[in-house]
Amino acid sequence: MNSTFFCVTQAWRTHESELRAYLVHRLGNSHLAEDLLQEVFIKAMRQGDGFCSLDNPRAWLFQVARNAIIDHQRLHRETAELPDDMPEPDEQAEPIVALGECVGRVLTELAAEDRDIIEQCDLNGIKQKAYADMHGLTLAAVKSRLLRARQKMRETLATNCKVHFDTEGHVEGHVPRR
């Protein structure tokens, strides 16, 4: 009998009943639990010498069991057929996407300093720390200026584009300007 086989079977004998109880509890089906238990054992055997060098074989076995449950649930997830007469979704753009043209106009109406910080940090993705370094400002000053600039832009959007927001601050819609 080789040492790998001995190592795996010894760990298996020690933890098999605990693994079985865990799988039955999680799945509520003893036959399925037995099937997954066999898969765990096979994976342990396939690990070979790697299994024998584990610091905590019990933890490894339980992790493999958890993954087996997840894989099984993914593969056997219940699905429902959609009816053939289901209407097509409306091709309306999300309110925030439709707002793009108005945002461009509002940006030109902001003070140069406000426009620059919004364009650099929000639109071009420059980190606030990098912006602070480029302009000789502290990070706190940049955060404060960006907050004020965003608030001015929000107020301008609400006024000029008739943007309305939901209770969480997300754009619900707007009235485009001509």
C-alpha positions as CSV (number, residue, x, y, z in Angstrom):
1,M,0.0,0.0,0.0
2,N,1.6,3.3,-1.0
3,S,1.8,6.3,1.4
4,T,-0.5,8.5,-0.7
5,F,-3.3,6.1,-0.5
6,F,-2.8,5.5,3.2
7,C,-2.7,9.3,3.8
8,V,-5.9,10.0,1.9
9,T,-7.8,7.0,3.4
10,Q,-6.8,7.9,6.9
11,A,-8.0,11.5,6.5
12,W,-11.1,10.1,4.8
13,R,-12.0,7.7,7.7
14,T,-11.5,10.5,10.2
15,H,-13.8,13.0,8.4
16,E,-16.2,11.0,6.2
17,S,-19.1,10.9,8.7
18,E,-18.8,14.6,9.4
19,L,-18.7,15.4,5.7
20,R,-21.7,13.2,5.0
21,A,-23.7,14.9,7.8
22,Y,-22.7,18.4,6.4
23,L,-23.8,17.5,2.9
24,V,-27.1,15.9,4.0
25,H,-27.8,19.0,6.1
26,R,-27.0,21.5,3.3
27,L,-28.7,19.5,0.5
28,G,-31.6,17.9,2.3
29,N,-31.2,14.8,0.1
30,S,-29.1,11.8,1.4
31,H,-28.7,10.2,-2.1
32,L,-27.4,13.5,-3.6
33,A,-25.2,13.9,-0.5
34,E,-23.7,10.4,-1.1
35,D,-23.0,11.3,-4.8
36,L,-21.2,14.5,-3.8
37,L,-19.3,12.7,-1.1
38,Q,-17.9,10.3,-3.6
39,E,-16.9,13.3,-5.8
40,V,-15.0,14.8,-2.8
41,F,-13.2,11.5,-2.2
42,I,-12.2,11.2,-5.9
43,K,-10.8,14.7,-5.8
44,A,-8.8,13.9,-2.7
45,M,-7.4,10.8,-4.4
46,R,-6.5,12.8,-7.5
47,Q,-4.5,15.3,-5.3
48,G,-2.1,12.5,-4.5
49,D,1.0,13.6,-2.6
50,G,-0.4,17.1,-2.6
51,F,-3.2,16.0,-0.3
52,C,-0.7,14.4,2.1
53,S,1.2,17.7,2.3
54,L,-1.8,19.8,3.4
55,D,-1.7,21.5,6.7
56,N,-5.4,20.9,7.3
57,P,-6.9,18.1,5.3
58,R,-10.3,18.6,7.0
59,A,-10.5,22.2,5.9
60,W,-9.6,21.1,2.3
61,L,-12.2,18.4,2.3
62,F,-14.9,20.8,3.5
63,Q,-13.9,23.4,1.0
64,V,-14.2,20.8,-1.8
65,A,-17.6,19.7,-0.5
66,R,-18.8,23.4,-0.4
67,N,-17.6,23.8,-4.0
68,A,-19.3,20.6,-5.0
69,I,-22.6,21.9,-3.6
70,I,-22.2,25.2,-5.4
71,D,-21.4,23.5,-8.7
72,H,-24.4,21.2,-8.4
73,Q,-26.7,24.0,-7.6
74,R,-25.5,26.0,-10.6
75,L,-25.9,23.1,-12.9
76,H,-29.4,22.1,-11.6
77,R,-30.9,25.5,-11.1
78,E,-34.6,25.6,-11.9
79,T,-35.5,27.7,-14.9
80,A,-38.8,28.8,-16.4
81,E,-39.6,28.9,-20.0
82,L,-40.6,32.4,-21.3
83,P,-43.9,32.6,-23.2
84,D,-43.6,33.1,-26.9
85,D,-46.0,36.0,-26.8
86,M,-43.9,38.0,-24.4
87,P,-43.6,41.6,-25.6
88,E,-40.2,43.0,-26.6
89,P,-38.7,45.4,-24.1
90,D,-38.9,49.1,-25.0
91,E,-35.8,50.4,-26.7
92,Q,-35.7,53.5,-24.5
93,A,-32.3,54.6,-23.4
94,E,-31.7,54.7,-19.7
95,P,-32.3,58.2,-18.3
96,I,-28.7,58.7,-17.5
97,V,-27.6,57.8,-21.0
98,A,-30.2,60.1,-22.6
99,L,-28.8,62.9,-20.4
100,G,-25.4,62.8,-22.1
101,E,-26.1,65.7,-24.4
102,C,-27.3,67.9,-21.6
103,V,-24.3,67.1,-19.5
104,G,-22.0,68.3,-22.2
105,R,-23.8,71.6,-22.5
106,V,-24.0,72.1,-18.7
107,L,-20.2,71.5,-18.4
108,T,-19.6,74.4,-20.7
109,E,-21.8,76.6,-18.5
110,L,-19.8,75.9,-15.3
111,A,-16.9,78.0,-14.1
112,A,-13.6,76.9,-15.7
113,E,-12.2,75.6,-12.3
114,D,-15.4,73.5,-11.7
115,R,-15.4,72.2,-15.3
116,D,-11.7,71.3,-15.1
117,I,-11.9,69.3,-11.9
118,I,-15.1,67.4,-13.0
119,E,-13.6,66.6,-16.5
120,Q,-10.3,65.5,-15.1
121,C,-11.4,63.5,-12.0
122,D,-14.9,62.2,-13.1
123,L,-14.7,62.0,-16.8
124,N,-11.0,61.3,-17.5
125,G,-10.5,59.1,-14.4
126,I,-7.5,61.0,-13.0
127,K,-7.1,60.1,-9.3
128,Q,-7.8,63.0,-6.9
129,K,-4.4,62.6,-5.4
130,A,-2.8,63.0,-8.9
131,Y,-5.0,66.0,-9.6
132,A,-3.9,67.6,-6.3
133,D,-0.2,67.0,-7.1
134,M,-0.6,68.5,-10.6
135,H,-2.3,71.6,-9.3
136,G,-0.3,72.1,-6.1
137,L,-3.3,71.4,-3.9
138,T,-3.8,69.2,-0.9
139,L,-6.0,66.1,-1.3
140,A,-8.5,67.6,1.2
141,A,-8.8,70.7,-1.0
142,V,-9.4,68.7,-4.1
143,K,-12.0,66.6,-2.4
144,S,-13.8,69.8,-1.2
145,R,-13.6,71.5,-4.6
146,L,-14.8,68.4,-6.5
147,L,-17.7,68.0,-4.1
148,R,-18.7,71.7,-4.6
149,A,-18.3,71.4,-8.4
150,R,-20.5,68.3,-8.5
151,Q,-23.1,70.1,-6.5
152,K,-23.1,73.1,-8.8
153,M,-23.4,70.7,-11.8
154,R,-26.3,68.9,-10.2
155,E,-28.1,72.2,-9.5
156,T,-27.4,73.4,-13.1
157,L,-28.7,70.1,-14.5
158,A,-31.8,70.3,-12.4
159,T,-32.5,73.8,-13.5
160,N,-31.4,73.9,-17.2
161,C,-32.3,70.3,-18.2
162,K,-35.2,69.8,-15.7
163,V,-33.4,66.7,-14.4
164,H,-35.3,64.9,-11.6
165,F,-33.7,62.5,-9.2
166,D,-35.1,59.6,-7.2
167,T,-34.8,59.3,-3.5
168,E,-31.4,57.7,-3.7
169,G,-30.0,60.5,-6.0
170,H,-30.2,58.5,-9.2
171,V,-31.4,60.3,-12.4
172,E,-35.0,59.4,-13.2
173,G,-35.4,61.6,-16.3
174,H,-35.0,65.0,-17.8
175,V,-36.5,67.4,-20.3
176,P,-34.0,67.9,-23.1
177,R,-33.2,71.5,-24.0
178,R,-33.5,72.7,-27.6
